[in-house]
Amino acid sequence: MFKSIFARFFTVYFVTTTLILLLLTTLISETLRSNDMNEKMSELKSVVADINLAFEQDSYSITGEAAYYDIIKEAAEKNDAVIWLSDTSMNIRTIVDGSGNITITNTPMNSELASIAQQVGQGNTISAVSTLENVFGTSVILVAAPLIIENKYAGAIFMYSELRELDKSLSAVFSQIFNCVLFSLAISIFVAFIFSRYFSRDIRKITTSANRLSGGDFSTRVYIKSQTEIGNLADTFNNMAGELERQEKLKTTFVADVSHELRTPMTSIQGFVQGIIDGAISKDDQETYLKTVLSEIKRLNSLIADLLEMSRLDSPELKLNIEHFDINELLRRSIINFEQAIESKKINVEIGFGDKPNMVLADPDKIAQVATNIIDNAVKFTPKGGKISINVKRSADKTNVIISDTGIGIPENELPFIFERFYKVDKARAEYKGTGLGLAIVKRIIEQHGEKISVDSKEGKGTKFTFTLPNKTTNKNVFASH
């Protein structure tokens, strides 16, 4: 039952609301009861004071005068209370109940009542909520005060009202409070049910879509308009699903491209070798065909090398061989590797760094791989008579390497994706072969160094790559594997 979010949320909401309402009801009830008790006690004090004042002014005796009975009878009836009058000998002489019935007696007080009378005899007024089981038999609001006649202490006035009478008067109020609580609880249950269903419905949508996504349906999306955390979660899920869908398409394209890249040279190699074995190719032509086979094998080796390099860069156990080296010299050697291709296309190469060494702290083999990949792209996509510029700019702690060309450029809408593995810009570049791993390898190497690489390109005008390298560092952890 409590495994679903709806059941848990509803239960928590219901229990919490119920407890809060019960707490508020108890608090309000006790507050009202306490206020009424205090008010009743104040009334009894005032009545006792008035009785005392009447006796003192008119010099009544506590025995037998009619006017005396009328005063205490009226006070008892009006306040629905019981009045006892005692003398100085700790005897109760007169009892008047709430109905105005008067009883004349001479009953000695018990020890509990006598103790109160002694305190009153010392001039104290006692007011309390008391049980005194042996006296009253129930809880009462009691006020006891000295009875003064002709400026002399003549005994004590005891006036009390039973709490059960007070509770009866409050029962109607409590009934209304209870009805309001029940109504509020009903509304709370309804709101909790609706809100829980609404909340769990959105969760179920996300769960259903997540199950579809895990089953391979990368087109699934969650449509929730809420601007709450659930809405944000849905947006994040949709972004993740979109990214997975795009990555899946890239991988599918990559597999197709790699299959094509492998199948074509393998078919050529198989055909040429089979022809040589069968004697279909003359001995004079065998060398030419063997050179073609060698070229295809080199292409296969390059493809496999890229795949293995990407796998190594993703390994958490990758170790970079960090050392100081001259980035200017490394760039010169990288350019020399492309000398033949540069001369064949009559590309003008501009160097923006001097003869002085520019020392950086990095893995020279990996940075050489970065420079080679970027320069290779620049040479490949720059038309005849174009220009390639290589600049090095040094700051206090960083060295910026900028490699730009006047090639065909990259469409603006494809710029955000060129560093992703398996991605290839197909438009206007279909003639150029590749697996879409070169720039992904470049970015991964730079990130392994804790640095950044960026690209700026305009279609038809050229492309500029910029990456940074540290001049020095005191924190070797910056080169930890990602």
N, C-alpha and C positions, 0 to 999 in steps of 0.2 A: 504493500500500500504506500509506504513512504519512500519507495525507490524513485518515483517521479518527482520532478521539480514542482509540478503543480500541487501534489499532495503535501510536500514539505513546506512550500511557501504558504499555502492555504492554512495548514496546521499552525505554523509559527505565527502567522498574522492573527488567526482566530484566538489562540491561546494568549498571545500578548495583549490583544484588545480586551479580552475577557478579564484578564488580571488587572489591567489598568482601570477598567470600569468598576470592578469589584473594589479596588483600592480607593477609587474616588468616592464610590458609594459609602464605603465604611468611613472614610475621612469626613465626608459631608454629614453623615448621620451622627457621628461622634461630636462633630463641631456644633451641630444644632442642639444635640442633647446637652452638651456642656454649657452652651449659651443659655438654654432654657433653665438649667439647674442653677446657674449663677443668677439669672434674672429672678427665679423663684426664691432663692436665698435672700436676695436683696429686698424682695417684697416682704418676706417674713421678718427681716430685720426692721424694716420700716414700720410694720404693724406692731411689733413688740415695742418699738420706741414710742409709737402713738399711745399704746395701752399704758405704758409707764407714765407718759406725760399726763394722760387723763387722770390717772390715779393720784399723781403728785399734786396736780392743780386742785382737785376737788376733795382731797383728803379722805378717800374712801378707805374702808376697812376691808380686809380680805375675807371677812365672814359675813355673809347673810344679807347685804343690802341689794335691793332690786336693781338699782342703777348700775351697780358693780356687775351684776350678771348680764345686763343688757350690753355693756361694753364688750365683754369677752365673747358673748354669744354672736354679736354682729361681726366681730373680727374673724371668728372661726368659720361662720357661714360664708362670708364674703371671699375668703381665701381658701375654702375647702381644706381646712387644716384642723389639727387637734391642738388644744391649748391646755396645759397643766399649770396650776399655780401651787407652789409649795411654801411652807412657812420656814422659819429659821431653825426648826428642829428636824429638818430633813423629812418632813411628812407632806405627802401630796394631799391638798385640801380641796381642790376644785378641778374637775375635768369637764371640758367642753368639746364635743366632737364636731365634725364638719357639718352635721345637720342642725347644729345649734342645741343639741340635748345637753343638759347640765347635770353633772353628778357631784354631789357633795360627799366627800370621804375624808378619811384620816389614815391614809395608807402610807406606811414607812417606805422610803426609797430603798431599792437594792444597792449593792456596792457600786455598780457601774454608774448608775444615775446619781448616787450620792457623791461620787468623785467629781462629776460634772458640776453638781450643785456647790461643792466646796470651791471650785474655781470661780464660779459665778459669785459666790459670797465674798471673794476677794476683789470684786469690782470688774471682773472680766465678762465680756460678751463672747459666747462660744457659738460658732457656726460651722457646720460640717455635714458631710454625707456619712451617715453612720448606720451600722447594722443593729448593734445592741440587741442580739437575738433574745436575750432574757427579758428585754423591756418591750421592744416594739414588735419583734417577731418578723420583721422585714426591713429592707433598706429604706431609710427616710432622709429627707433634708431637715436638719435640726438646727434651731436657733434657741439658745438659752441666754437669758440676761437677768441682771438683778432687778427685783421689784422694789421700787423706792416709794415709800409713803411718808409724807411729812419729813422729807429729807433723811429718812432713816431706812436702813436695809430691812425689808419686811419679809423677804423670801426670794424665790426665783420664778421666772416665767419661762416655761418650756413650750415652744410652738414647733410643730413638725408637720410635714406633708409627705405621704408615701410616694416613693418613686414610681410605683406602678400607675399611680394616677397621672403623673407627668408623662409616662410612656404612652398611656392611652391617648393623651392629647397630641402626642407626636406621631402616633400610628398613621393618621391620615396623611401627614407630610411624608412619612417614610414610604407609604404606599405609592404616592405620586412619584417619588424618586425612583422606586423600584420599577414602576411602569416605564419611566423615561429610560432607565438602564436597559430594560428588555428591548425597547424600541431601538435604542442606539446600537445594541448588540445585533439585532436583526439587520439593521442597515450595514453595520460593519461586516457581517457575514456575507451579505449580498455583494458589497464592494470588494471584499477579499476574494470571493469566488470569481467575479468578473475580471478583476485585475490579474489574479493568478492564471486564469484561462488565457487572458490576453498575453501575459508574460510568457507562459509556457508554450503558447502557439508559435511565437517567434523563435523560441529555442528549438522547437520541433522542426521548424523550417530549416534552420541551420543544420540540425542533426541529419535530416533527410538529405540535404544537399551534400553534406560531408560524406555520407555513406555512398552517394552516387559518385562523388569525386574519388573516393578510395577504390571504387569499382572501375575507374577508368573513364568516367564521363566528365571530361574536363570542360564541357560547355555549360555545366550546371551553374546557376547563379541564385542568390537569395535576394528577394525584393522586399525590403522592410523600410518604410518611410520614417520610422521613429528617429529622433535626434538624440536618443539616450545611448547608454553604453552598448545596448543590444544593437542599435542601429549602426554604431561604430564598428561593432564586431562583425556585423553583416557586410559592411563596406570592406573591412579588412579581409574577410573571407572571399569576397568577390575579387579583390585585387590579387589575392593568392591564387584563386582559381584561374584568373586571367593569365597570371604569370606562368602557372603550370601548363596551361593550354598552349601558351606561346613556346615554352621550353619543349613541350612534347612535339610540337610542329617542327621546331628547330632540330630536335633529335631525329625525327622521321626523315626530314630533308637531309640531315647529315648522313644517316645510314644509307639513304639512296645515293647520295653523292659519293660516299666512300665505296659503296658497292660498285658504282659506275667507274670510279677511279681505279679500283682493283680489277674489275672485270676487263676493262679495255686493255691495259698493259698485259694482263695475264693471257688474254686471247691472242694479242700480237706475239707475245713471247712463245706461246704454244704453237702458233702457226709457223713462225720462223724456224723454231727448233725442229718441228715435225718435218718441215720442208727440207731442212738440211739433212736430217736422218734418212728421209725417203729418197734423197737425191734429186728432188724437184728443183732445188736451187743449185746452180752451178758453183763450182769452187771459186770462180772469179768473183761471184756476187756474195759469197758467204761472209766475207769480212764486213761488207756493208750492212748486211742483215744482223750480224753479230753486234755491230756497233749500235744498231737500233735496239736490239735486245738489252744491251748494257744500259742504254739511256732509259728504257722503261723500268729496268730494275732499280736504277737510281731514283726514279720517281716514286717507286714503291717504298724504297728505303726512307725517302723524305717524309712520305705520308705516315709510315709506321713510327718514325722518329718523333713527329709532332704528337701523335697519340700517346706515345710513351712519356714524352716531356710533360704533357698536360696532366697525365696520371701522377707523375712524380711531384709536380707542383701542388697538387691537391693533397698529397700525403702529409699527415701531421708530423711525420718524422723527418721532413725535409730539413737539411742543414745548409745554411749559406756560409760560404767561405769568405768572410769579411776581411778586407785588407785595404790599405791605402794604395791608390794607383792614379795615374795621369789620365783623366777622361779625354783630354785633347788627343793624346797618342792613340787611345783606343778608337776614337772616331776616325782618325786618319787611316788606321789599319782596316777599319770597316769599309771605308770608301774605296780603298785599293782593291778590295775583294770584288767590287763591281766595276772595276776600271774598263774591262772589255765591253760590258753592256752599256756603260756611259758613253764610251767613244763611238760605239756602233750607232747610237741614237743621237750623237752630237749634242748631248745634254751639257749645259754649263753648270758647273758646281762652284758655289761661292762658300768660302770658309770664313766664319765669323769668330775665330779665336786665334790667339797669337802663338808664338813659338814657346813661350814660357809654360812650364808644367802647371796644370790645374788639378790639384790632388783632391780626390773624393774618397769616401769610406763606403765601400760596397763590395759585392761579389763581382769581380771583373768578368768572369765567364758568362754570368747571367746578364750583366749589362751589355756585354758584346752581343749576346743573343737579341736583346731589345733593340740595340742600334741596327743590327743586321736586318731584322724583320721590318723595321720602319723604313730604312734606306731601300730595301728590296721593293717595298710597295711604292716608294717614291719613284724609283727607276722604272718599275713596271708600268705605272699609270701616267707617267709624264711623256707627252708626245715628243717626237723628234724636234730638236732645236729648243726644247724647254729648259727650265732652270730648277736646280735643287739648291737650297740654302741650308747650311748647318751652322748654328750659332750656340755659343756657350756664354752664359751670363752668371757671374758669381756674386752672391751677397754675403752677409756676415756668417750665416750658418748653412746656406743652401746653394747648390749650383743648379741652374736651369739649363736644360738641353733642349734646343728648338730645332726641329727638322721640318722644313717646309718645301713644297714643290708647286709647280704650275701645271699640275696634271688635270685629270677630268673632274676631280672633286667628288664629293659624296652628297647625295640628296639630303636636305635638311631633316626630313622626317625619318631618315634611317640613321642619323648620327647617334641617337641614344643607345643604339643596339650594336654598334660595330665592335665593341669590346667583348661581347658575349660569345661564348664558345658555340661553334657550329654555324655562326651567322655569316652570311655572305651577301654583299650588295650585288644583286644580279643585273640590275639595269646597266646597260652600256659596259658591263664588265663580264659578260658571258664568255668572251673570248679568253679571259684569263683564268687559269686553273688554280684551284686551291681548295682547302677543306674548311675554311672558316675558323681555323684554330690559331693562326699566327698572332692576331691582335689580342685574342684572349690570353695567350701565353705571355705576351708583352705586359698586359695589365696585371696579371697574376704575379709576375716577377717584381714589378714595381711595388705592388701592395705588400709582397713579402719583405721588402726593404722598409716598409712603413712610410712610403712616399706616395705621390699622386701623379697621374698622367691625364692629360686632357687633349681634346682635338677640336680644331676649328676649321671648317671647310665650307666652300661655296661651289656649287655645281658648275663645272666649266671653267673655274678660275684657280682651283688648286686646294691643297690640304696642308694644315700645319699641326704637327704633334709636339707637345711640350711635356717633359717629365722632369722631376726634381730628384736630386741626390744629396745626401748629407755631406758637408765638408768634414765634419768631425762629430763625435758623440761620446758621451760618458755613460750612456745607458745601452748596454748590449742587447737588452731585452727588446729593443725596438725592432730587432731583426728576427724575433721569434716567429715560428710558423703560425699561419692563420688557419 
